Amino acid sequence: REVEGDLVLGDIGYGMPFRAGSFDGAISISALQWLCQADKSYHNP
């Protein structure tokens, strides 16, 4: 199957070619999703 996209190849010891702070938003959104998740039907997040 043919897939399109970009590939990042590097050594984590040299750092990765991402802008500073580029993952802060992803982590913040993940934290909000975790806070708003109800595990039981009687939980009120």
N, CA, C and O atoms as a GROMACS GRO file, in nm:
protein
  180
    1ARG      N    1   0.085  -0.116   0.000
    1ARG     CA    2   0.000   0.000   0.000
    1ARG      C    3   0.090   0.122   0.000
    1ARG      O    4   0.195   0.123   0.064
    2GLU      N    5   0.048   0.221  -0.069
    2GLU     CA    6   0.128   0.342  -0.083
    2GLU      C    7   0.082   0.447   0.019
    2GLU      O    8  -0.037   0.472   0.035
    3VAL      N    9   0.178   0.507   0.086
    3VAL     CA   10   0.150   0.605   0.190
    3VAL      C   11   0.226   0.732   0.160
    3VAL      O   12   0.342   0.728   0.119
    4GLU      N   13   0.160   0.846   0.179
    4GLU     CA   14   0.226   0.974   0.160
    4GLU      C   15   0.250   1.038   0.296
    4GLU      O   16   0.174   1.018   0.390
    5GLY      N   17   0.356   1.116   0.305
    5GLY     CA   18   0.386   1.186   0.429
    5GLY      C   19   0.533   1.219   0.438
    5GLY      O   20   0.610   1.193   0.346
    6ASP      N   21   0.570   1.277   0.549
    6ASP     CA   22   0.709   1.315   0.573
    6ASP      C   23   0.771   1.220   0.674
    6ASP      O   24   0.701   1.156   0.753
    7LEU      N   25   0.902   1.211   0.671
    7LEU     CA   26   0.976   1.125   0.760
    7LEU      C   27   1.086   1.205   0.828
    7LEU      O   28   1.155   1.284   0.763
    8VAL      N   29   1.101   1.186   0.957
    8VAL     CA   30   1.209   1.250   1.031
    8VAL      C   31   1.304   1.140   1.075
    8VAL      O   32   1.264   1.045   1.143
    9LEU      N   33   1.428   1.153   1.036
    9LEU     CA   34   1.531   1.056   1.075
    9LEU      C   35   1.640   1.132   1.147
    9LEU      O   36   1.697   1.227   1.093
   10GLY      N   37   1.671   1.091   1.268
   10GLY     CA   38   1.774   1.160   1.343
   10GLY      C   39   1.813   1.084   1.468
   10GLY      O   40   1.752   0.983   1.502
   11ASP      N   41   1.912   1.132   1.534
   11ASP     CA   42   1.961   1.074   1.659
   11ASP      C   43   1.913   1.164   1.772
   11ASP      O   44   1.941   1.283   1.774
   12ILE      N   45   1.840   1.106   1.866
   12ILE     CA   46   1.784   1.185   1.975
   12ILE      C   47   1.893   1.252   2.058
   12ILE      O   48   1.867   1.353   2.125
   13GLY      N   49   2.013   1.198   2.055
   13GLY     CA   50   2.124   1.259   2.127
   13GLY      C   51   2.165   1.393   2.070
   13GLY      O   52   2.225   1.475   2.140
   14TYR      N   53   2.134   1.417   1.942
   14TYR     CA   54   2.166   1.544   1.878
   14TYR      C   55   2.047   1.639   1.874
   14TYR      O   56   2.056   1.749   1.820
   15GLY      N   57   1.936   1.597   1.931
   15GLY     CA   58   1.816   1.679   1.927
   15GLY      C   59   1.738   1.654   1.799
   15GLY      O   60   1.792   1.599   1.703
   16MET      N   61   1.614   1.694   1.797
   16MET     CA   62   1.530   1.675   1.680
   16MET      C   63   1.499   1.810   1.618
   16MET      O   64   1.499   1.912   1.687
   17PRO      N   65   1.474   1.812   1.488
   17PRO     CA   66   1.456   1.940   1.418
   17PRO      C   67   1.316   2.000   1.432
   17PRO      O   68   1.251   2.030   1.332
   18PHE      N   69   1.271   2.019   1.554
   18PHE     CA   70   1.141   2.080   1.578
   18PHE      C   71   1.162   2.217   1.641
   18PHE      O   72   1.262   2.241   1.710
   19ARG      N   73   1.069   2.306   1.616
   19ARG     CA   74   1.076   2.438   1.678
   19ARG      C   75   1.058   2.427   1.829
   19ARG      O   76   0.988   2.338   1.877
   20ALA      N   77   1.120   2.517   1.900
   20ALA     CA   78   1.106   2.519   2.046
   20ALA      C   79   0.960   2.544   2.083
   20ALA      O   80   0.896   2.635   2.029
   21GLY      N   81   0.907   2.465   2.173
   21GLY     CA   82   0.769   2.482   2.219
   21GLY      C   83   0.664   2.421   2.129
   21GLY      O   84   0.545   2.441   2.153
   22SER      N   85   0.704   2.348   2.025
   22SER     CA   86   0.604   2.295   1.931
   22SER      C   87   0.519   2.184   1.991
   22SER      O   88   0.411   2.156   1.940
   23PHE      N   89   0.564   2.120   2.098
   23PHE     CA   90   0.487   2.013   2.160
   23PHE      C   91   0.410   2.060   2.282
   23PHE      O   92   0.332   1.983   2.339
   24ASP      N   93   0.429   2.183   2.324
   24ASP     CA   94   0.358   2.234   2.442
   24ASP      C   95   0.207   2.233   2.421
   24ASP      O   96   0.133   2.198   2.512
   25GLY      N   97   0.162   2.272   2.303
   25GLY     CA   98   0.018   2.272   2.273
   25GLY      C   99  -0.040   2.133   2.273
   25GLY      O  100  -0.151   2.112   2.322
   26ALA      N  101   0.032   2.036   2.217
   26ALA     CA  102  -0.017   1.899   2.213
   26ALA      C  103  -0.030   1.842   2.354
   26ALA      O  104  -0.126   1.771   2.384
   27ILE      N  105   0.065   1.872   2.439
   27ILE     CA  106   0.059   1.822   2.577
   27ILE      C  107  -0.055   1.890   2.652
   27ILE      O  108  -0.122   1.826   2.733
   28SER      N  109  -0.077   2.019   2.628
   28SER     CA  110  -0.185   2.091   2.695
   28SER      C  111  -0.321   2.035   2.655
   28SER      O  112  -0.408   2.018   2.740
   29ILE      N  113  -0.340   2.007   2.526
   29ILE     CA  114  -0.467   1.951   2.479
   29ILE      C  115  -0.488   1.812   2.539
   29ILE      O  116  -0.600   1.778   2.578
   30SER      N  117  -0.383   1.733   2.546
   30SER     CA  118  -0.394   1.599   2.605
   30SER      C  119  -0.434   1.608   2.752
   30SER      O  120  -0.515   1.528   2.799
   31ALA      N  121  -0.378   1.704   2.824
   31ALA     CA  122  -0.414   1.721   2.965
   31ALA      C  123  -0.560   1.761   2.980
   31ALA      O  124  -0.628   1.712   3.070
   32LEU      N  125  -0.610   1.847   2.894
   32LEU     CA  126  -0.752   1.886   2.898
   32LEU      C  127  -0.842   1.767   2.869
   32LEU      O  128  -0.944   1.750   2.936
   33GLN      N  129  -0.806   1.685   2.771
   33GLN     CA  130  -0.886   1.566   2.740
   33GLN      C  131  -0.890   1.473   2.861
   33GLN      O  132  -0.994   1.415   2.891
   34TRP      N  133  -0.776   1.457   2.929
   34TRP     CA  134  -0.771   1.370   3.045
   34TRP      C  135  -0.859   1.424   3.158
   34TRP      O  136  -0.927   1.347   3.225
   35LEU      N  137  -0.857   1.554   3.178
   35LEU     CA  138  -0.937   1.614   3.285
   35LEU      C  139  -1.086   1.605   3.257
   35LEU      O  140  -1.167   1.600   3.350
   36CYS      N  141  -1.125   1.604   3.129
   36CYS     CA  142  -1.266   1.604   3.092
   36CYS      C  143  -1.322   1.464   3.066
   36CYS      O  144  -1.436   1.451   3.022
   37GLN      N  145  -1.244   1.362   3.093
   37GLN     CA  146  -1.288   1.225   3.067
   37GLN      C  147  -1.356   1.169   3.190
   37GLN      O  148  -1.304   1.179   3.301
   38ALA      N  149  -1.472   1.109   3.170
   38ALA     CA  150  -1.543   1.042   3.279
   38ALA      C  151  -1.526   0.891   3.263
   38ALA      O  152  -1.562   0.835   3.160
   39ASP      N  153  -1.470   0.827   3.365
   39ASP     CA  154  -1.449   0.682   3.359
   39ASP      C  155  -1.575   0.604   3.393
   39ASP      O  156  -1.594   0.492   3.346
   40LYS      N  157  -1.659   0.661   3.473
   40LYS     CA  158  -1.784   0.595   3.514
   40LYS      C  159  -1.901   0.684   3.476
   40LYS      O  160  -1.885   0.805   3.460
   41SER      N  161  -2.017   0.624   3.461
   41SER     CA  162  -2.135   0.701   3.420
   41SER      C  163  -2.177   0.802   3.526
   41SER      O  164  -2.241   0.902   3.494
   42TYR      N  165  -2.144   0.776   3.653
   42TYR     CA  166  -2.182   0.869   3.760
   42TYR      C  167  -2.078   0.978   3.785
   42TYR      O  168  -2.103   1.068   3.865
   43HIS      N  169  -1.964   0.973   3.718
   43HIS     CA  170  -1.863   1.080   3.730
   43HIS      C  171  -1.910   1.204   3.656
   43HIS      O  172  -1.971   1.194   3.550
   44ASN      N  173  -1.881   1.318   3.711
   44ASN     CA  174  -1.916   1.445   3.648
   44ASN      C  175  -1.787   1.525   3.633
   44ASN      O  176  -1.748   1.598   3.724
   45PRO      N  177  -1.718   1.513   3.516
   45PRO     CA  178  -1.587   1.580   3.501
   45PRO      C  179  -1.596   1.730   3.501
   45PRO      O  180  -1.494   1.798   3.489
   0.00000   0.00000   0.00000
